[in-house]
Amino acid sequence: MFNQGGLSLEQAPPISVVLRFFITASIFGLLLGLYLLGDFNNIAVIHILALGVMASFMLGAMFQMLPVIAGVIIKMPSKKAMITHILLTIGVIVQIIAFNSQTDFLYLLSAILLGLGLLHATTLMLKEIIQIKDHSSSSKGMLFALGSFFITIILGIYLLLTLGGYTNGYLFAELREIHYSFALFGWITLLIISISFQVIEMFYVTPKYPEFITKYLTVIIFTLLLLKALSSDIIDMILATLFIIYASITIHRLYKRRRPTSDATVWFWRLGMGLLIVSMSIILIDNITTLHENLKSISQITFISFALSIVFAMVYKIVPFLVWFHLSNQGYMEAPMMFDVIHPKKAKIHFSIHIAMLIAFIASTLLDSKLLFLLASLLVAISFGWLLYHLIFALRKYNYTQKYTKKIEW
C-alpha cells in the first residue's frame, strides 16, 4: 500500500470530509468581510470568526490530521463529519441572527445546534485519542486542545442560555473570560502548537524542536489555563511568555530548514509566529503598565491574524497534496501534480492580500480611520473569496479527473 510520511489510504478520510469544512469556512470568511462593511454587532463578528471560520477550518483539519499524526482511525468519517458540519453551519447562522435580534428562543436554538454539533465531533475525537497508549508530542497536544475545546463549548452553551434568559447568569462575566481563554489559548493556539511539532519538520525539513518544548509545553499551557481563574494577571504573563518562546523557536527552525526555497506557506508561518510574538508582547506590557485601548486592540488584531496565517499555510499545503494523493491511490495516472491543483503563485498573491489586510486594520486602529477600516473589511472579503475560488477549483479538478481520465485497476 502507498505510504507517505505515515499516511495510507486506509487511514485517510475521503477528501470531501476536509473540503466540506474548508469551503464552508471560506464562505463564512467572505460573509464576515461583507458583514464588517455595514453596521455590525461585535459579539456576532467574534463568533462568525471563531465558529464559522476557525472551528470549520480546524475541525476539517482534525478529521484529516488525527489519522495522520495521531494514528487515530475514525469509523464512517463522512457520516460523522456531515453531522457536525450541518449542525455547526446552521448553528452559526442561527447564532448570528440571535446576537443581532436578541431573540430568546434563537439563543436556545443556537445553543442546542452548536452544542450537539461541536460536542458530537469533540467527544468522538477525544474518545479515540484518549485510547492512544503511547502518545507523541503532537497527539498529546491535540488531546489538550480538544479538552480545551470541550470546556469552551460547555461554557459557550451556558453563556448562550444565560443571554436567552434560561439561566440566572451566575458568574457570567468570570465564565465568559474563561470561555475566551480556553477558546483562544487552549483550542486554537494549543492545536497550532501541537500540529507544528510534526508538520514544521515534515513539510519544511527543519531541525527538531527542543525536547523540553515538545514534551512539556502543551501540558504546562493547559494546566495554566485551568489555574487561570485563580490569578488571571500572573497566568496571562506566564502564558504570553511561553507563547513568545515557542514562536521564537519556530521562526528559528524555519530559518534553519534544509530546503530554503521560496514558499508562501513558509511566509505565512513566519508571519504568524511574528504576529503571535507581537500580540503576546503587548499583553505582557499591559500587565506591567496600562496601555492605550488602541494598543490592546492591536494585540487582538495580531492574534487573529496569527491564527489565520497558520490556517492559510496549512490549507495551501494540505489541499493540493490531498487531491493528488487520493487520485493517485485510486489509480488515476493523469492525477494533477500539486502545483496544478493550486499553483504556488496563487498562495503568494493571497499572502500579499493578507499582509495588506493586516496593515489596513492596524492603521485604521491607530489612526481611528473609518475609511481604512472599510478597506480592511473589504480585504477580508477578498482574502477569503480568493481562497474559496481556489478551493472550488481544486474540487473541480478532482471531480474532472475522476470523470474524464482513465483509471488503472490494481
C-alpha positions as CSV (number, residue, x, y, z in Angstrom):
1,M,0.0,0.0,0.0
2,F,1.2,3.5,-0.8
3,N,2.7,5.3,2.1
4,Q,3.7,8.9,2.5
5,G,5.0,10.0,5.9
6,G,2.7,7.6,7.7
7,L,-0.3,8.4,5.6
8,S,-2.0,5.5,3.9
9,L,-5.3,5.2,2.0
10,E,-6.9,3.2,4.9
11,Q,-6.1,6.0,7.3
12,A,-7.1,9.0,5.2
13,P,-10.8,10.1,5.2
14,P,-12.4,10.9,1.9
15,I,-11.3,14.3,0.5
16,S,-14.9,15.5,0.7
17,V,-14.7,15.4,4.6
18,V,-11.9,18.0,4.6
19,L,-13.0,20.2,1.7
20,R,-16.6,20.4,3.0
21,F,-15.3,22.2,6.1
22,F,-12.7,24.3,4.3
23,I,-15.1,25.6,1.7
24,T,-17.7,26.4,4.4
25,A,-15.1,28.3,6.4
26,S,-14.1,30.3,3.4
27,I,-17.7,31.2,2.7
28,F,-18.1,32.4,6.3
29,G,-14.9,34.4,6.0
30,L,-16.2,36.1,2.8
31,L,-19.5,36.9,4.6
32,L,-17.6,38.2,7.6
33,G,-15.8,40.7,5.4
34,L,-19.1,41.9,3.9
35,Y,-20.7,42.0,7.4
36,L,-17.9,44.2,8.6
37,L,-18.7,46.7,5.8
38,G,-22.0,47.6,7.4
39,D,-23.3,48.2,10.9
40,F,-22.2,45.1,12.8
41,N,-22.5,43.5,16.2
42,N,-19.1,42.9,17.9
43,I,-20.1,39.6,19.5
44,A,-21.5,38.4,16.3
45,V,-18.2,39.2,14.5
46,I,-16.2,37.3,17.1
47,H,-18.4,34.2,16.7
48,I,-18.5,34.2,12.9
49,L,-14.7,34.2,13.1
50,A,-14.3,31.8,15.9
51,L,-17.0,29.2,14.9
52,G,-17.9,29.9,11.2
53,V,-14.3,30.3,10.1
54,M,-11.8,28.9,12.7
55,A,-13.8,26.0,14.0
56,S,-14.7,24.9,10.5
57,F,-11.1,25.0,9.3
58,M,-9.8,23.3,12.4
59,L,-12.4,20.6,12.6
60,G,-11.8,19.8,8.9
61,A,-8.1,19.6,9.6
62,M,-8.6,17.4,12.7
63,F,-10.6,14.8,10.7
64,Q,-7.6,14.7,8.4
65,M,-4.8,15.1,10.9
66,L,-5.9,12.6,13.6
67,P,-5.3,9.6,11.4
68,V,-2.1,11.0,10.0
69,I,-0.4,12.4,13.1
70,A,-2.1,10.5,16.0
71,G,-2.8,7.2,14.2
72,V,-6.5,7.5,15.2
73,I,-9.0,5.8,12.9
74,I,-12.4,7.4,12.8
75,K,-15.0,4.9,11.5
76,M,-17.5,6.3,9.0
77,P,-15.8,9.7,8.9
78,S,-18.1,11.0,6.1
79,K,-21.3,10.5,8.0
80,K,-19.9,11.8,11.3
81,A,-18.3,14.8,9.7
82,M,-21.5,15.6,7.9
83,I,-23.5,15.6,11.1
84,T,-21.0,18.1,12.7
85,H,-20.9,20.2,9.6
86,I,-24.6,20.6,9.2
87,L,-25.3,21.4,12.8
88,L,-22.3,23.8,13.0
89,T,-23.2,25.6,9.9
90,I,-26.9,26.1,10.8
91,G,-26.0,26.8,14.4
92,V,-23.6,29.6,13.4
93,I,-26.3,31.2,11.2
94,V,-28.9,31.0,14.0
95,Q,-26.4,32.4,16.5
96,I,-25.6,35.4,14.3
97,I,-29.4,36.1,14.0
98,A,-29.8,35.7,17.7
99,F,-27.0,38.2,18.5
100,N,-28.5,40.8,16.2
101,S,-32.1,40.3,17.1
102,Q,-31.6,39.3,20.8
103,T,-34.4,36.7,20.5
104,D,-34.5,34.4,23.5
105,F,-35.7,31.3,21.5
106,L,-32.9,31.8,19.0
107,Y,-30.3,31.8,21.7
108,L,-31.7,28.5,22.9
109,L,-31.8,27.0,19.4
110,S,-28.2,28.1,18.7
111,A,-27.1,26.6,22.0
112,I,-28.8,23.3,21.0
113,L,-27.5,23.2,17.4
114,L,-23.9,24.3,18.2
115,G,-23.8,22.1,21.4
116,L,-24.9,19.0,19.6
117,G,-22.7,19.6,16.5
118,L,-19.5,20.6,18.3
119,L,-19.8,18.1,21.2
120,H,-20.5,15.3,18.6
121,A,-17.1,15.9,17.0
122,T,-15.2,16.7,20.1
123,T,-16.3,13.7,22.2
124,L,-15.8,11.5,19.1
125,M,-12.2,12.7,18.7
126,L,-11.5,12.7,22.5
127,K,-12.8,9.2,22.9
128,E,-10.4,7.9,20.2
129,I,-7.3,10.0,21.2
130,I,-7.6,9.1,24.9
131,Q,-7.2,5.4,24.0
132,I,-3.7,6.0,22.5
133,K,-1.2,4.2,24.7
134,D,2.0,5.8,23.6
135,H,1.4,9.5,22.8
136,S,3.6,11.5,20.6
137,S,4.1,15.2,21.4
138,S,1.6,16.1,18.7
139,S,-1.1,13.7,19.8
140,K,-0.7,14.7,23.4
141,G,-1.1,18.3,22.5
142,M,-4.2,17.5,20.4
143,L,-5.7,15.8,23.5
144,F,-5.2,19.1,25.5
145,A,-6.5,21.2,22.6
146,L,-9.6,19.1,22.3
147,G,-10.1,19.2,26.1
148,S,-9.9,23.0,25.9
149,F,-12.4,23.0,23.1
150,F,-14.8,20.8,25.2
151,I,-14.6,23.3,28.1
152,T,-15.1,26.1,25.6
153,I,-18.2,24.5,24.2
154,I,-19.8,23.7,27.6
155,L,-19.2,27.3,28.8
156,G,-20.5,28.7,25.5
157,I,-23.7,26.7,25.9
158,Y,-24.2,28.2,29.4
159,L,-23.5,31.7,28.2
160,L,-26.0,31.4,25.3
161,L,-28.6,30.1,27.6
162,T,-27.9,33.0,30.0
163,L,-28.3,35.5,27.2
164,G,-31.6,33.9,26.3
165,G,-32.8,34.2,30.0
166,Y,-32.8,30.4,30.6
167,T,-30.3,30.5,33.5
168,N,-29.7,33.0,36.3
169,G,-26.3,34.0,34.8
170,Y,-24.3,33.1,37.9
171,L,-20.6,34.2,37.4
172,F,-21.4,35.2,33.8
173,A,-18.5,37.6,33.4
174,E,-16.0,35.3,35.0
175,L,-17.1,32.3,33.0
176,R,-17.1,34.4,29.8
177,E,-13.4,35.2,30.4
178,I,-12.6,31.5,30.9
179,H,-14.6,30.7,27.8
180,Y,-12.5,33.1,25.7
181,S,-9.2,31.9,27.3
182,F,-9.8,28.3,26.5
183,A,-11.0,29.1,23.0
184,L,-8.1,31.3,22.1
185,F,-5.1,30.0,24.1
186,G,-6.3,26.4,24.5
187,W,-8.3,25.3,21.5
188,I,-6.7,27.5,18.7
189,T,-3.2,28.0,19.9
190,L,-2.6,24.6,21.5
191,L,-3.8,22.9,18.4
192,I,-1.5,25.0,16.2
193,I,1.4,24.3,18.5
194,S,0.7,20.5,18.5
195,I,0.4,20.3,14.8
196,S,3.6,22.4,14.3
197,F,5.7,19.8,16.2
198,Q,5.0,17.4,13.4
199,V,4.5,19.5,10.2
200,I,7.3,22.1,10.6
201,E,9.9,19.3,10.5
202,M,8.0,17.2,7.9
203,F,6.9,19.9,5.5
204,Y,10.0,22.1,5.7
205,V,12.8,19.7,6.6
206,T,13.9,21.7,9.7
207,P,15.7,20.7,12.9
208,K,13.5,19.2,15.6
209,Y,12.1,21.4,18.3
210,P,13.9,21.1,21.7
211,E,12.7,18.1,23.6
212,F,11.7,20.1,26.6
213,I,9.3,22.2,24.4
214,T,7.7,19.2,22.7
215,K,7.4,17.2,25.9
216,Y,6.2,19.8,28.4
217,L,4.9,22.9,26.6
218,T,1.3,21.8,25.9
219,V,0.7,20.3,29.3
220,I,2.1,23.4,31.0
221,I,-0.2,25.7,29.0
222,F,-3.3,23.5,29.6
223,T,-2.5,23.4,33.3
224,L,-2.1,27.2,33.4
225,L,-5.4,27.7,31.7
226,L,-7.1,25.5,34.4
227,L,-5.4,27.7,37.0
228,K,-6.2,31.0,35.2
229,A,-9.4,31.7,37.2
230,L,-7.4,31.9,40.4
231,S,-4.9,34.5,39.4
232,S,-5.6,35.8,35.9
233,D,-2.9,38.5,35.6
234,I,0.1,36.4,36.5
235,I,-1.1,33.4,34.5
236,D,-1.6,35.7,31.5
237,M,2.0,36.9,31.8
238,I,3.4,33.3,32.1
239,L,1.2,32.2,29.1
240,A,2.4,35.1,27.0
241,T,6.0,34.4,27.8
242,L,5.6,30.7,26.8
243,F,3.9,31.6,23.5
244,I,6.7,34.1,22.7
245,I,9.4,31.4,23.4
246,Y,7.5,28.9,21.2
247,A,7.1,31.4,18.4
248,S,10.7,32.4,18.5
249,I,11.9,28.8,18.4
250,T,9.6,28.1,15.4
251,I,10.9,31.1,13.5
252,H,14.5,29.9,14.2
253,R,13.6,26.4,13.0
254,L,12.1,27.8,9.7
255,Y,15.3,29.7,9.0
256,K,17.3,26.6,9.6
257,R,15.3,24.5,7.1
258,R,17.3,22.3,4.7
259,R,15.3,23.3,1.6
260,P,15.5,27.1,1.6
261,T,13.2,27.6,-1.4
262,S,10.7,30.5,-1.7
263,D,7.4,29.2,-0.5
264,A,4.3,31.3,0.5
265,T,3.4,28.8,3.2
266,V,6.7,29.4,4.9
267,W,6.0,33.2,4.7
268,F,2.6,32.5,6.3
269,W,4.2,30.6,9.2
270,R,6.9,33.2,9.8
271,L,4.3,36.0,9.7
272,G,2.0,34.1,12.0
273,M,4.8,33.4,14.6
274,G,5.9,37.1,14.4
275,L,2.3,38.2,15.0
276,L,2.0,35.9,18.0
277,I,5.1,37.5,19.4
278,V,3.7,41.0,18.9
279,S,0.3,40.1,20.4
280,M,1.8,38.4,23.5
281,S,4.3,41.2,24.0
282,I,1.5,43.7,24.2
283,I,-0.2,41.5,26.8
284,L,3.0,41.3,28.8
285,I,3.5,45.1,28.7
286,D,-0.2,45.8,29.5
287,N,0.1,43.7,32.7
288,I,3.1,45.8,33.8
289,T,1.8,49.2,32.8
290,T,-1.7,50.1,31.5
291,L,-1.6,50.6,27.7
292,H,-3.9,52.7,25.5
293,E,-7.0,50.8,24.3
294,N,-5.8,51.1,20.7
295,L,-2.7,49.1,21.5
296,K,-4.9,46.5,23.2
297,S,-6.9,46.3,20.0
298,I,-3.7,45.7,18.0
299,S,-3.0,42.8,20.3
300,Q,-6.3,41.3,19.3
301,I,-5.8,42.1,15.6
302,T,-2.4,40.5,15.5
303,F,-3.6,37.4,17.4
304,I,-6.4,36.8,15.0
305,S,-4.0,37.4,12.1
306,F,-1.6,34.9,13.6
307,A,-4.3,32.2,13.7
308,L,-5.4,32.9,10.1
309,S,-1.9,33.0,8.9
310,I,-1.3,29.4,10.1
311,V,-4.7,28.3,8.8
312,F,-3.8,29.6,5.3
313,A,-0.4,28.0,5.4
314,M,-1.9,24.6,6.3
315,V,-4.7,24.8,3.7
316,Y,-2.2,25.6,0.9
317,K,-0.2,22.6,1.9
318,I,-3.0,20.1,2.7
319,V,-5.4,20.6,-0.2
320,P,-3.0,20.2,-3.2
321,F,-1.5,17.1,-1.5
322,L,-4.9,15.5,-0.8
323,V,-6.1,16.0,-4.3
324,W,-3.0,14.4,-5.8
325,F,-2.8,11.7,-3.1
326,H,-6.4,10.5,-3.4
327,L,-6.4,10.4,-7.2
328,S,-3.1,8.6,-7.3
329,N,-4.2,6.0,-4.9
330,Q,-7.4,5.5,-6.9
331,G,-5.3,4.6,-9.9
332,Y,-5.7,7.8,-12.0
333,M,-2.3,8.1,-13.7
334,E,-3.2,11.5,-15.0
335,A,-3.7,12.8,-11.5
336,P,-2.7,16.5,-11.4
337,M,0.5,17.4,-9.7
338,M,0.2,19.5,-6.6
339,F,1.2,22.8,-8.3
340,D,-1.5,22.1,-10.9
341,V,-4.2,22.0,-8.1
342,I,-3.3,25.3,-6.5
343,H,-0.2,27.0,-8.1
344,P,2.3,28.3,-5.5
345,K,2.0,31.8,-7.2
346,K,-1.7,31.9,-6.1
347,A,-0.7,31.4,-2.5
348,K,1.8,34.2,-2.8
349,I,-0.9,36.5,-4.1
350,H,-3.0,35.5,-1.1
351,F,-0.1,36.3,1.2
352,S,0.0,39.8,-0.3
353,I,-3.7,40.3,0.3
354,H,-3.3,39.0,3.8
355,I,-0.5,41.5,4.6
356,A,-2.5,44.4,3.1
357,M,-5.5,43.5,5.3
358,L,-3.3,43.3,8.4
359,I,-1.7,46.7,7.7
360,A,-5.1,48.3,6.9
361,F,-6.6,47.0,10.2
362,I,-3.6,48.2,12.3
363,A,-3.6,51.6,10.5
364,S,-7.4,52.0,11.0
365,T,-7.0,51.3,14.7
366,L,-4.0,53.7,15.2
367,L,-5.5,56.5,13.1
368,D,-9.1,55.8,14.1
369,S,-10.0,55.8,10.4
370,K,-13.4,54.6,9.3
371,L,-12.2,54.6,5.7
372,L,-9.2,52.3,6.4
373,F,-11.5,50.0,8.5
374,L,-13.8,49.7,5.5
375,L,-10.8,49.0,3.3
376,A,-9.6,46.3,5.7
377,S,-13.0,44.7,5.8
378,L,-13.1,44.6,2.0
379,L,-9.7,43.0,2.0
380,V,-11.1,40.3,4.4
381,A,-13.8,39.5,1.9
382,I,-11.2,39.5,-1.0
383,S,-8.9,37.2,1.0
384,F,-11.5,34.6,1.8
385,G,-13.0,35.0,-1.7
386,W,-9.6,34.3,-3.2
387,L,-9.2,31.1,-1.1
388,L,-12.8,30.0,-1.8
389,Y,-12.2,30.3,-5.5
390,H,-9.1,28.1,-5.4
391,L,-10.7,25.5,-3.1
392,I,-13.6,25.2,-5.5
393,F,-11.1,25.0,-8.4
394,A,-9.2,22.1,-6.5
395,L,-12.5,20.3,-6.0
396,R,-13.5,20.7,-9.7
397,K,-10.0,19.4,-10.7
398,Y,-10.5,16.4,-8.5
399,N,-14.0,15.7,-9.9
400,Y,-12.9,16.3,-13.5
401,T,-10.0,13.8,-13.2
402,Q,-12.4,11.1,-11.8
403,K,-14.9,11.7,-14.5
404,Y,-12.8,12.1,-17.7
405,T,-9.5,10.3,-17.2
406,K,-8.6,6.7,-17.2
407,K,-8.3,4.7,-14.1
408,I,-5.9,1.7,-13.7
409,E,-7.3,-1.1,-11.6
410,W,-4.7,-2.5,-9.2
